[in-house]
Amino acid sequence: MCGISGFIGFDAAQAPEEIARRMALRQAHRGPDDSGVWVDAAAEVALSHRRLAIVDLSPLGAQPMVSHCGRYVLVFNGEIYNHLEIKAELSRSWRGHSDSEVLIEAIAEWGLQRALQRSAGMFALAVWDRQERSLSLARDRMGEKPLYYGSSRGTFGFASQISALRDHPALQPAIDRDAIAFLLRYHCIPAPRSIYRGIYKLLPGTWVRVTRGTLSSALKPEPYWSAREAAVNGVRDQLRGSPEEVTDALEQLLTKVVGDQMMSDVPLGAFLSGGIDSSTVVALMQKQSSRPVRTFSIGFEQRGYDEAAHARSVAQHLGTEHTELYVSPAEALDVVPKLGCIYDEPFSDSSQVPTYLLAAMARKHVTVALSGDGGDELFGGYNRYTHAPAIWSALRRVPRPVRKTGGAMLSALPVPFWNMVESVGGAFVPAWRDRQQFALKAAKVIDVIDTGTPEDVYHRLVSHGEAQVRSLLPQSLSRQDIHFASELPSLEERMMLADTQQYLPDDILVKVDRATMAVSLESRVPLIDHRLFELAWRIPLAMKIHDGKGKWILRRVLARHVPATLVDRPKMGFAMPVAEWLRGPLRDWAEGLLAESRLRADGYFDVAALRGLWRDHIRGTRDWHRTLWDVLMFQSWLDQHEQIA
């Protein structure tokens, strides 16, 4: 795992080597083991690299790396898990045994696009063609590794993290106010946008070529792989075996993928929550390991936020070497002011806090950790996959004007009313007692009442606070386009693919990458290997969502290794009690960021509307913690932005 950066286009007043080193240094946490700079003054190109040594720890794996033929120069962040298979096909005398060397020689042999298509892994890369004088950027199929790019004043730059671009004197972009609206709707800024105008994220599964003559042109990344095509092709070529045969096929590929991702010359472990996904990954790691696998989990004392006991039970059954840390509120709260720096771009999924704490704890013991992310998108695990079709089926029977009127009346009811409903309901229906944040869930249902299409139901479920966005940012009407694959036959499948293309890379994978890289830990996500993705889409939907429960086929694989009683429980989020903290230990911190004088000076939000939300939340009359957390994460990031400037 590494940090990459570089640029094309020099200025007479610039010292390109110094700028390249400064851009690399900004990302030192991504690669603390080594750094390198390569400059071609005649071609006006500079590449820089920070290295976290994982495979081939010797200097022979250092970057920037020049191909044997001398034509190509590579900076690469990630891992190519099948590099030994590719290596066997290339006739070379090898200098070392790194996957970086295999990748650059594959590019020299086959060209970039074919080399990308042959590679199974996670990566962001830049390769300079000295013969054609062109720079090509590429990003892995699912979007595990980040890559930003942009141009200004005759310079084109790229980097793993956006702050490194701002270390170039020609790349000093302005904040994009529309991006703030996206943050308030989705807790993140979806690709290809970034927080800055003119700075973009390369979309997953694409590559783009840049020359001196195209620096100011609108670049059009080209796909080398399409999740949509893979999903559609999978549905058209469904597996026809029995459940047992399909389970066998899935376990066989899962075992290979997990085994491939255990490749490492440094200590390796796994995150374990005790849920279906992480337990499956760990079970298949232990199946292939000659020693107990290192596993890590964190726990919290607050009811409804702790999964450590579940993880401990799974670890004991599998015989892993398990480490857990119970985090006090004070330790968790200590991280909050640092989030603007850790995440580098405004990001407000509150599970960012426990994710960072888990990564920091694991890094004390290992350098690589596998995670269970991605199973929900591939195997139908999110509750919305069952809720949205049921909601739409009920809504479509009631005229929309009637629904709008009813929704307006229900939305006006205060939080104490819903708390009373929860309390009364819990007295008569025991299952209600385990429900967290009932008022927020009720508000989400109310929000979808006036929707006009099933796709709109989905959009309302994955976004939030439309009315609040418009009140806080009255000039912004931006909304993320969700591209549903009409070729897919069911709403569930269309939602699963939309999540894979947007929620997964823009939220989940951003959260994991930034949290782990902040502590120089490499994360790997085997469940989103593209080979597994293609197989998963060939599995019939009825084997994923069965009797109202998701991940049915994945549960069958896990049941061969872990008793169902240890993992079969309601789905939990990896979140924090933000609503309560904002009224308590985080109140002074939040008040400072939401001070009226500061808000007016910054000029991004409607001050009266935002202060009104804050007052309502503090008083407990309404729960606005999600919208407030979005704003606070932007304000916290803005402090860091001003320090960089």
N, C-alpha and C positions, 0 to 999 in steps of 0.2 A: 504494500500500500504506500502511496506516495502523494506528493503534490507536484503538479506540473504547471509551467507558465512559459510565456514567450511572446514575441511580437515581430511584426514586419514593418519596416519603415523607420528610418533613423532621421534625426534632426542634428544639424551641425553642432548645436549647443549641448546635445545629449552625450553621455558616456554610456553606451549600450551595455557593456559588461556590468557596470555598477547598477544600472536599472534592473537588469536581469537577476542579479544577485539579490537586490532588494525585494523583488517580486517573489523570489524563492524563499527568502528569509521570512516573509510574511506567513508562509505556509510551513514553517519549520516543525510545527506540531504534527503535521501529516507525515513528515519524514525526518526524524531526528538523527538518523544514523550517518547520513552523508549528504553532500550537495554537489551540484555540477552545473557549469555554464558552457554553452557552445555558441560562438558568434561567427558569422560570415559577414564581414564588413562590406564586401563588394556587393553581396546580394541583399544587404540590409535586413538580416534576419538574426534573431537571438532566441535561444531556447535555454530554459533552466529547469532544474529538477531537485526535489528533496526526496531522499530515500528512506523508507522503512524497510530494512532488509528482511525478507521472508524466505525466499528461495535463492540459493547461491549467495551466501553471505560475503563472499570474497569481492575484491575490487573488479573482478570480471563481470559482475552484474551491475556495475555502476552505469549511470546515465548522466547526460545524453549519450546515446549509443549509436555508433556508426556501423552500417552494414558491412559485410566482408568486401563487397564490391566497391564500397565507398560512395555509392550514389545516395543512400538514404540516411537520415539522422532522426532518431526516435527519442521522444520523451513519453513515458507510459506510466499510468497509475492503475494498478489492479492486478489480476491474476488470470492466466490462461490455464484452465484446469486440464485440458487435453493436450498440453504442449508436448508431452512425450510421444503421443500418437502422431502429431504433426512433424516432430523432429525425425521420426523414423522414415518419413517420406521425403525428406530433404537430403540431398547429397552434399554434405558439408563436413569440414573438419572444424569441430566446435572449440571455441576458446574457453567457455565455461559451461554451466548447466542451468542457467537462468531461463525462465519463460520469456523474458524480454528479448534475449538473443534469438530464440526460436521465432518470436513474432516478427522481428525485423527481417529475418531471413525469409520467412514466409511471404512478407510483403515484397521483398526483392525478387522472389521466385514467381509469385502468382499475381502480383498487383494487390492494391489495398483492399478492394471490394471482395475479392475471392478469399483473401486471408482473413478478413472479418467474418465472412460466412462460414469458414472452416473452424473458427475459434469458438470454444465454449468457455465462457468466463465472464468476469466483470472488469470493465475497463473504461478509461477515458485516455485518449492518446492524441499526440500531434506528431506528424512525420513530415520532414522537409525533404523534398525531391531536389537534389542539387542540379540535376540535368534539366528538369523542366522549370526550375525555380518556382516551385509551388509548395504551399503548405496545406496539408489535409488534416482535418480534425475528425474524430469519430468517438462515439459513445456506445456502451454496451446495450444489448437488446432491451433490457428491462429498466435501465436507468439507475443501477446501483451506484455508479460513480459519477460525480458532477463534472460539468465542463461549461464555463462561461466564456463568451466572446463578444467583441464589439470593436468599432473603429471610430476614430476621431482625429481630425487635423493631420491626415496623411499617415496615421498609424493604425494597424490592426493588432489587437492583443487578445490573448486567451489565458485562462488560469483555472485551476481546480476550485478556487474560492474567489468570490467577487472582490474581496478587499485587496487581493494581490493586484488586480487590474488598476485599482486606484493608486497604486504605488508608481504607476507610469505617469509622467507629467502631462502626456497628451490625452490621457483617459480620465477625465474628471467630470463624469456625467451628473445630471441633475436627478433628483428623486422623481419617480413617476407616481403621480397622485392616483392614477387608476389602479396601480399595483396595491396601494393601501386598501382600496375597496375590495380587491381580491382577497387580501389578508383577512379582512373582517368577515368575509363570507366563508372562507375555506380553511382558515388557520394557517395558510401558506400562500405562496405566490406561484401559481401554476406555470409551467413551461409552455411556450418559450419565453415568457416575460421574466423580468427580474425587477428588483426594487428601483433600478435605474433606467431611465430612458436611453435607448440605444445599446444597452447591454442585454444579451440574450443567453438563455440556456439552450445548449444543443439538445434536441429531442432524442429520447432513447431510440436505438436502432437506426440511427442516421449518421451520415458523414457529409462533410462539406469541404470544398477545395477553394483555396484563396491564392491569388497572385497579386503582385504589385499593381496590376491594372484593374483589379476588382475590389480594392480596399474600400472604395466609397460606394460600390454597387450593392444592391439588395441581394444578399446571399440566399440561396435556396438549397438547404440541406436535402440530400437524397437518401431514401431508405435503402438499407441493404438487407433488412428483415422487417416484417410487419406482424405485429401481434394480432391485428385484425384478420389478416389473411390466414395466419396459422390457426386462429380460432374457427373461422368459417370453414377452412379445409378440414379441420378436425371434426366438426359437426357433420360434415358431408361424408366422412369416412369413419363412422362410429365403430368401436369395438363391439363384437357380437358374441363374445364368450359369456360364460356363466359368471356370477359374482365371484366365485372362487378363482376362476381363471383370470379375471380382470384384477383381482387383488394380487395374484401371483405376478402379473406383468408390472403392476405399479410398484410392488415391493422390490422387484428385481432392478428396475431403473432407479428407484429411490436409493437403493443400496449402492449402486454404481456412482450416482451423483454425489452422495454424501462421502463415499470413499475418495472420489476425485478431490473433493474440497477439504479433505484431511491432509492434503499435500502441504508440507511445511518443514523448514529447517530450524524452526524456533518453537517454543512451547505453545500448545494449542489446547483449546477447551471449547465450552459451549454455554450459552445462556439457557437456563431452564426455569420456566415459569410453572411447570406442572400441567400445562394445557396440552391439547392434542398435538399441535404443530411442533413445539419445542421438544416434547416428549418423544415424538416420532424421530426427529433428527438425532437426539441423544441415544435413543435405543439402537438406531442403525450405526451410529458411531461406535457404541460399545460392542456391538456385534462384530465389528471389524478391527477392534483394538486389542492388543496383547496386554494392555494394562488398563487400570481404571481411568476412564475419561474424566478430565477436570470439568466440573459443572458449577455454575454460579447463579445465585438468586438473591434478591433483596426482599425484605419484609417491612411492613409498616404496622404500627400499633392500631391505627384507626380501623374500625370495623368497615368492611366492604372494600378495603384497598389492599389487603394482604393476601398474597398467594404463596408465601414462603413455605407454609406447612404442606401444601399440595406438592410443591417442587421437592421438598425433603422426602416425602413418601415415594415419589417416583425414583429419586436418586438412590434411596435405600434398596428399592426393588431391583434396580439395574446394577447396583454395586459401583456407582461412580464415586470419585473423590470429590465430595460436594463441599462448597463453601457458601455460606449465606451471611448476610449482614442485615441486621435490623436497624433501620435508619430512624433517628429521632426527628421530630419536626424541626428542631433547630438546625440539624445537618442538612435537611432538605431545603429549608428556607435560606440557608447560606449560599446555595447555588443560584437562587433566583436572580440576584443582581448581575450575575456573570453571563446570563443567557444571551444577551445581545452580542457579546464577544464570541461565545461558543458557537452560535449558529450562524454568525457572519452576515446573514440576511434576515430580515424580520420573519419570525416563525413562531406560531403560537399554539401548537398542539401541546397541551399541558403535560402529556406523558413524556415530554422532553426532559423533565426533571428526574424521574426515576430511571429513565434510559441512561442519562449521563452518570448517575450515581452507580448504576450497575456496571457500566463500562469502566469507571474509575476503579471500582473494587476488583473487577476481573483483571485489569492491567497490572495489578500487583503480582499476579501469578502467571499470566500467559501473555503472548503477543498477538495471538489470533483467536477469535471466538466465532463459532457458528451460531446463527440465530434461526428461529422458526418462523420468521415473517414470510408472508406470501401465501400461506395455506388457505386463508379465508377467501382470497380472490380466485384461487385456482379450483377450490373444492366446495365453494358455496357456503362459507362459514359465517358471514355476517348476518345478523338478525334481519337486516333490511331485505335480504333475498326472500325471506318468507313473509315479512310484514308488508312490503310494498305491493305485491300482487293482491294480498288480502284487502289492504286498504283501498286500492283502486277498484276492486270488485264491489266493495260496499259503496264507494262514493259515486260510481257511475250510475247507480240506481236513483240518485237524488238530484233534482235539477240544480245546476250550478248557482243560480241566484239565491236559492234557499240555503245552500251550503255557505255561501258568502255571508249571509246575514247571521246564521248560526255561529260561524267562526268568529265574527266580530264580537258577538255577545260573550262567547266563551273566553276570548283573549283578554277581555276587560276584567275578568275575575282575578283577584290578587293571589299571591303565593299562599298566604295562610289558608285560603279556601281549599286549595289542592292538598295542602298538608293535612287538613282536617279529613278530606276524602281518603287520603292514604291511611290515616290513623283509623278511621271507621272501617275501611275496607280490610285493613290488617286484622281487625278484631274478629272478622267473620270469615275471611279467606286467608288461611295461613301463608300461602305462597306470596301474598303481598308483602309480608314482613321482610323479605329479602330484597325488595326492590329499592334501589338507591335513586335519589334525586327524582322522585316521582313527579314533582311539579314541572321539571324540565322535560320529562318524557311526555307529559300531558301537553305542554306547550308545543312540542314537535308535532304531535298528532293534530292539534288545532291548526298549525301552520299549513298542513297539506289539505285542509278541508275544501278550499276553493280551487284546487288544481283542475286543469282541463285535460291532461293526458297522463298516461302512466309514466312517461319519461319525466314529466314535470313533478310527479310524486317523488321519483328518485332524486331529482335535483333538490327538492326541498329537504329531503332526508339527509343529504350529504352536505348541505350548506346551512347557514343559520343567520338569523337576524336581518332579513332583508329590509324591514322597516327601520331598524336601527342604522343600517348602512346608509340608507337614504337620508336619515335625519342627521347623522354625523358628517356625512360627505355629500351634501346636497348637489354638488356640481358633477358628481360621478355617477354614471349610469352603467358602468362596465359590468359585464357578467361573463363568466367563463362559459364558452361553448362546449357542451358535452356531446361528443360525436358518437351517437349510438349506431351500432352495426345493424342496419335493418335486415341484413341477410340472416341474422340469427333468429331462430324461431320463437324464443320465449323471452319474456321480460327479465326473468332471472339471469339468463345468459347475457343479455344486453347489459345488465347492471354489472355483472362480474367482469366483463371485458372493459367497460368504462372505468371501473375501479382499478383494473390492472394498468390501464393507460394513463390514468390521472391521479387518483388518490394514492396508489402505491408509490410511484416515483416522486410525486410532488410533496407528499407528506411522510409516509412511513419510511421510505428509504433515505430521505433527507434527514429525518430524525436520527436514524441509526448511524448514518455516515458521519454527520457532524459530531454527535456525542462520542463515538468511538475514536474518531480522528483527533478530537480535542485532547485525548489522553494517549495518543499514539498507539491505539489498538486497532488491528485489522479485523473488520467484521465480514463474515461471509454468509450468504443467504441461499442455501441449497434448494429450497422449495421453489425458487423462481428461475432455476436453470432452464434455459430455453428448450432443452430436450425434454425435460419434465413437463413444461408448459404445453408442448405439442402433444405429448401423450395424454395429459389431463383433459385437453379439449376433445379427445377421441372417446373419452369415457362418457356414457350417457348421463344426462342430467339426473335421472332417477337414481343413479348410483352415487350422486353427490348430495342431493337434497332428498331425503327419504323420510316419510312420515313426519314432515315438518322440522326435521333436524338436519343441519348441514354437515358436510365432511364425512358422510356415511362410509365411503370407500376408504378414506384415510383412517378412519377409526378401525376398520377391519384389519388394516395393516398393523396398526399399533397394538391391537388386541392380541396379536401373535407374540408380543414382547412384554406388554404391560397389562395387568388386569384392568378391565373397564371401570371397576369401582374406584380406581385411583385417579381417573381423569374425567369421568363422566359427571359433569356438573355444569351449572349455567355459565355462560360466557361472561368473563370479567374483562373490564378495560384495565389499562396500565396507567391509571390517572392519579391525581392528587386532589385533596379537598380544598380546591382553590377558592370556592365560594366562602367557606368559613375563614380561611386564612386572610382573605381580603378584608374581612370585618375585624380580624384580630391581629396576629403578628405581622402581617404584611401591610397593615393599614397606613402606617407612616411612610413606608417606601412608596406605596401607590399614590398617596396624597401628594408627595413631592413631584411625581411624574405627571400628575393630573392637576397641578396647581393652576388656577385660572390665569395668572400672569404669564406662566410658561406657555400654556396652550395658546394664548393670544399672540405671544411673540413668535411661536413656531408657525402658526397659521395653517395647520393642516385640518383641524376638526372644527365643527360647530361647537363653540365653547359652552353655550347655554344647554344644548342637548346633551353633551357629554357629562357636564356637571350634574344634570338632572338624573342621568342613569346612575352616577356614582352615589348621589344622595339616596336614591331609592334602594340601592343595594345595601348601603351602610345601615339604613333604617330597617332593612328586612322586609320592606313592602313588596319588592320585586327582586328576582334573582337575575342579575345581569352579568354574572361573572364571566361568561364566555366572551361577550362583546368587550367587556372591560379588560380581560386578559389579552385579547387581540391588540387593543390600543396600548396597553402597558408594555407589551413586547415590542411594539413599534417605537414607543417613547424610549424604552431602554436601549434598543438598537441605535436610535438617533443619537443618544449620548456617545456611544462608541463611534458612530459615523463622524461626529464632530471631532473626536479625539484623533482619528486617522487623518482628517482634513487638516 
